[in-house]
Amino acid sequence: MGAVINPDLRIEYIDALGHTAVWVPTLNPAQEFLWALYVECLNVVEGIVSDNPLIVLHGGDVCHGHKHPDGLIVSNRDWQIEMALSIIEPWFDRFGDRLSTFRIALGTEAHNWGEGSLEVILLQRLKDRHPDHDIRAILHGRGEVDGLVVDYAHHGPGPGIREWTDGNQLRYYMRSLIIGDQRRGVEPPGLILRGHFHDFTWETDHYVHDGSVKTSHAFITPSWCGMNFYATRATKSQVNQDFGLILFKVADGEVVQTWPLVTFIDLRTQETWL
């Protein structure tokens, strides 16, 4: 019950007595916090972007799915899609034609009914609503923005298993990807984006390519969903969680500015016993 949800969402359905009814979400404190943070991030992005074109890369897992039912707000597949649409639509409403490209990285089967089903259906509905926008769902994407190569996917490395090794896994992963592309004769990405672990991590690598020094940035992006019992066990009682998004300004083949719009929350319950 800790996922971001749009309080303005309305879903019409037929109830058990055959009457037309409307379902309205009731937000708990965690959801109220996340929605307020989401709107705040949208406001900041809108202020920074101004009249410039915007590309949105969604990290995937747009729905909860059905494998882990604990904390499900709704179990109905179509309602989950409508909930996800209500979170995504503000980007189209606010930015209109400035939103030149929208991509969703296909996420985890536990959250998408297998083979990216929910994300594919959601993308088709988005395309029907916004036929003039460039909208796609990608398993592992590689795009170019003003000369900058961006490599993005949902699955990737974790940040590390100890505080003093934080970033190691991402750094080695990035370095391996860069060397692999160089060996294949492919331009290495200047920006690498991964999700899944949702533990905000930022690593940078400098290397020589085609006779000049290049810089690549790699990120594990934050989350928009809180912990449930399964996630707490899987992360061995992770102490903190990060929420938010990352905004980049790209020019002349480089990331020239980065805005990590990230909020850090301590998940432990604080008590004073004496």
Wavefront OBJ file of the C-alpha trace (Angstrom):
o trace
v 0.000 0.000 0.000
v 2.946 2.332 -0.563
v 2.872 3.027 -4.303
v 2.322 6.446 -5.812
v -1.284 6.906 -6.921
v -3.172 9.794 -8.467
v -5.981 10.881 -6.113
v -7.937 12.282 -9.087
v -8.317 8.821 -10.628
v -11.892 7.696 -11.246
v -12.855 4.204 -12.527
v -16.420 3.369 -13.475
v -17.635 -0.214 -12.919
v -20.735 -2.337 -12.295
v -21.099 -3.278 -8.630
v -22.454 -6.486 -7.084
v -26.036 -5.168 -7.283
v -25.790 -4.359 -10.968
v -25.515 -0.621 -10.422
v -23.056 1.722 -12.116
v -20.527 2.847 -9.530
v -17.311 4.845 -9.451
v -14.189 3.723 -7.619
v -12.186 6.542 -6.037
v -8.806 5.805 -4.413
v -8.375 6.620 -0.743
v -4.746 7.495 -0.132
v -2.918 6.466 3.024
v -0.164 8.714 4.466
v 2.600 7.017 2.447
v 0.657 7.453 -0.794
v -0.147 11.075 0.048
v 3.562 11.704 0.595
v 4.533 10.049 -2.694
v 1.886 11.870 -4.724
v 2.903 15.236 -3.263
v 6.545 14.436 -4.056
v 5.603 13.362 -7.597
v 3.761 16.628 -8.253
v 6.682 18.579 -6.783
v 9.083 16.801 -9.153
v 6.805 17.566 -12.114
v 6.763 21.234 -11.114
v 10.559 21.373 -10.898
v 10.984 19.642 -14.258
v 8.495 22.005 -15.881
v 10.352 25.019 -14.515
v 13.715 23.773 -15.779
v 12.607 22.489 -19.179
v 10.766 25.684 -20.136
v 10.276 25.633 -23.940
v 12.906 22.969 -24.647
v 12.037 19.496 -25.969
v 11.711 16.738 -23.364
v 12.415 13.007 -23.590
v 10.956 10.779 -20.859
v 12.486 7.372 -20.161
v 10.352 5.372 -17.717
v 12.274 2.620 -15.923
v 9.479 0.028 -16.102
v 7.327 -1.890 -13.599
v 4.495 0.570 -14.178
v 2.044 -1.787 -12.416
v 2.164 -3.982 -9.326
v 1.168 -7.214 -11.068
v -0.198 -10.234 -9.243
v 2.760 -12.350 -8.087
v 3.159 -10.507 -4.768
v -0.408 -9.713 -3.632
v 0.607 -8.139 -0.304
v -0.338 -4.477 -0.350
v -2.234 -4.634 -3.626
v -4.489 -1.612 -4.057
v -6.479 -3.386 -6.760
v -6.082 -6.889 -8.211
v -7.937 -6.169 -11.465
v -5.490 -6.027 -14.383
v -7.344 -3.266 -16.245
v -7.643 -1.153 -13.108
v -3.905 -1.451 -12.544
v -3.342 -0.173 -16.083
v -5.715 2.742 -15.491
v -3.881 3.588 -12.289
v -0.563 3.596 -14.172
v -2.018 5.754 -16.939
v -3.200 8.300 -14.377
v 0.417 8.621 -13.187
v 1.880 8.953 -16.700
v -0.733 11.239 -18.260
v 0.400 14.392 -16.392
v 3.595 14.333 -18.483
v 1.546 14.611 -21.674
v -0.881 17.115 -20.129
v 1.862 19.442 -18.901
v 4.403 19.239 -21.691
v 2.250 18.628 -24.765
v 4.290 18.897 -27.963
v 7.474 19.529 -25.959
v 7.348 15.848 -24.954
v 9.026 14.579 -28.107
v 9.706 10.976 -27.042
v 8.289 8.648 -24.387
v 9.816 5.248 -23.659
v 9.076 2.564 -21.076
v 11.647 -0.108 -20.324
v 9.918 -3.470 -20.001
v 10.216 -4.510 -16.376
v 9.935 -7.582 -14.171
v 7.541 -10.418 -15.003
v 6.287 -10.403 -11.414
v 4.866 -6.926 -12.077
v 3.701 -7.091 -15.693
v 1.764 -10.383 -15.972
v 4.636 -11.918 -17.944
v 6.418 -10.914 -21.170
v 5.783 -7.240 -20.541
v 2.025 -7.710 -21.002
v 0.766 -4.845 -18.831
v 3.358 -2.406 -20.172
v 2.575 -3.329 -23.781
v -1.173 -2.852 -23.213
v -0.569 0.425 -21.396
v 1.639 1.698 -24.228
v -1.049 0.902 -26.788
v -3.590 2.909 -24.814
v -1.129 5.783 -24.609
v -0.616 5.620 -28.377
v -4.393 5.701 -28.933
v -4.678 8.808 -26.738
v -1.573 10.537 -28.140
v -1.153 9.411 -31.766
v 1.191 12.281 -32.611
v 3.765 11.332 -29.949
v 6.677 8.921 -30.311
v 5.772 6.203 -27.772
v 7.324 2.758 -27.441
v 8.049 -0.028 -24.936
v 11.604 -1.390 -25.145
v 13.302 -4.319 -23.398
v 16.797 -2.849 -23.731
v 17.103 0.437 -25.565
v 19.884 2.488 -27.101
v 19.012 5.983 -28.264
v 20.872 9.092 -29.351
v 20.184 12.648 -28.203
v 22.178 15.473 -29.808
v 25.157 13.140 -30.255
v 24.879 11.500 -26.816
v 24.277 7.728 -26.783
v 21.875 6.619 -24.018
v 21.692 2.956 -22.973
v 18.640 2.140 -20.833
v 16.953 -0.955 -19.406
v 15.047 -1.982 -16.307
v 17.398 -4.737 -15.134
v 21.003 -4.100 -14.233
v 23.479 -4.178 -11.364
v 22.868 -3.374 -7.739
v 24.754 -0.595 -5.984
v 26.883 -2.929 -3.823
v 26.293 -4.994 -0.710
v 28.137 -2.820 1.830
v 28.276 0.908 2.457
v 32.021 0.957 1.776
v 31.533 -0.811 -1.578
v 28.586 1.352 -2.626
v 28.713 1.915 -6.383
v 31.218 -0.862 -7.129
v 28.781 -3.108 -9.000
v 27.470 -0.239 -11.099
v 30.983 1.049 -11.834
v 32.261 -2.369 -12.980
v 29.087 -2.916 -15.007
v 29.534 0.447 -16.752
v 33.216 -0.193 -17.446
v 32.446 -3.623 -18.911
v 29.743 -2.161 -21.135
v 32.078 0.578 -22.401
v 34.935 -1.866 -23.141
v 32.528 -4.294 -24.825
v 31.160 -1.608 -27.134
v 34.680 -0.458 -27.993
v 35.669 -4.019 -28.918
v 32.585 -4.324 -31.103
v 33.361 -1.044 -32.828
v 30.274 0.631 -31.355
v 30.160 4.114 -29.821
v 29.994 3.588 -26.023
v 27.055 5.206 -24.220
v 27.599 8.491 -22.445
v 24.582 7.802 -20.229
v 23.576 4.422 -18.772
v 20.272 4.075 -16.907
v 19.142 1.043 -14.909
v 16.335 0.414 -12.414
v 15.003 -2.607 -10.509
v 17.049 -2.090 -7.329
v 15.884 1.537 -7.026
v 18.781 2.522 -4.810
v 19.947 5.851 -6.228
v 23.553 5.450 -7.339
v 25.667 7.615 -9.657
v 29.019 6.551 -11.085
v 31.221 8.295 -13.659
v 33.996 6.876 -15.836
v 36.577 8.629 -18.007
v 38.210 6.760 -20.882
v 39.858 7.270 -24.266
v 37.824 6.571 -27.395
v 38.866 7.432 -30.961
v 41.790 9.462 -29.666
v 39.857 11.714 -27.281
v 38.844 11.585 -23.629
v 35.198 10.661 -23.087
v 33.006 10.685 -19.977
v 30.168 8.275 -19.245
v 27.621 8.477 -16.429
v 25.747 5.470 -15.031
v 22.725 5.630 -12.723
v 20.537 3.297 -10.736
v 17.310 5.245 -10.594
v 15.120 5.780 -7.497
v 11.648 4.350 -6.926
v 8.036 5.505 -6.639
v 6.897 2.594 -4.462
v 7.536 1.866 -0.808
v 8.595 -1.390 0.808
v 6.286 -4.315 1.540
v 7.158 -7.444 3.543
v 8.616 -9.210 0.505
v 10.853 -6.270 -0.452
v 12.012 -5.896 3.147
v 13.055 -9.562 3.232
v 14.633 -9.475 -0.237
v 16.750 -6.437 0.689
v 17.697 -7.864 4.110
v 15.912 -5.031 5.921
v 17.286 -2.136 3.910
v 17.694 0.929 6.118
v 16.732 3.654 3.665
v 14.839 4.128 0.424
v 15.111 6.726 -2.311
v 12.186 8.271 -4.192
v 12.188 10.598 -7.164
v 13.558 11.035 -10.669
v 16.626 12.364 -12.500
v 16.634 15.161 -15.073
v 19.464 15.646 -17.569
v 20.404 18.464 -19.915
v 22.176 17.215 -23.026
v 24.138 19.291 -25.520
v 26.853 18.540 -28.093
v 27.022 14.851 -27.235
v 27.450 15.308 -23.478
v 25.455 15.446 -20.256
v 26.073 19.080 -19.365
v 23.877 19.238 -16.259
v 22.176 16.747 -13.950
v 19.355 17.347 -11.478
v 18.856 14.374 -9.106
v 15.356 15.124 -7.794
v 15.709 12.497 -5.090
v 14.326 12.288 -1.545
v 15.942 9.925 0.973
v 13.808 8.259 3.653
v 14.985 6.299 6.719
v 12.716 3.237 6.909
v 13.356 2.429 10.562
v 10.745 3.164 13.212
v 12.318 5.504 15.743
v 11.418 5.004 19.413
v 12.547 6.352 22.775
v 12.141 3.758 25.519
v 13.546 5.605 28.530
l 1 2 3 4 5 6 7 8 9 10 11 12 13 14 15 16 17 18 19 20 21 22 23 24 25 26 27 28 29 30 31 32 33 34 35 36 37 38 39 40 41 42 43 44 45 46 47 48 49 50 51 52 53 54 55 56 57 58 59 60 61 62 63 64 65 66 67 68 69 70 71 72 73 74 75 76 77 78 79 80 81 82 83 84 85 86 87 88 89 90 91 92 93 94 95 96 97 98 99 100 101 102 103 104 105 106 107 108 109 110 111 112 113 114 115 116 117 118 119 120 121 122 123 124 125 126 127 128 129 130 131 132 133 134 135 136 137 138 139 140 141 142 143 144 145 146 147 148 149 150 151 152 153 154 155 156 157 158 159 160 161 162 163 164 165 166 167 168 169 170 171 172 173 174 175 176 177 178 179 180 181 182 183 184 185 186 187 188 189 190 191 192 193 194 195 196 197 198 199 200 201 202 203 204 205 206 207 208 209 210 211 212 213 214 215 216 217 218 219 220 221 222 223 224 225 226 227 228 229 230 231 232 233 234 235 236 237 238 239 240 241 242 243 244 245 246 247 248 249 250 251 252 253 254 255 256 257 258 259 260 261 262 263 264 265 266 267 268 269 270 271 272 273 274
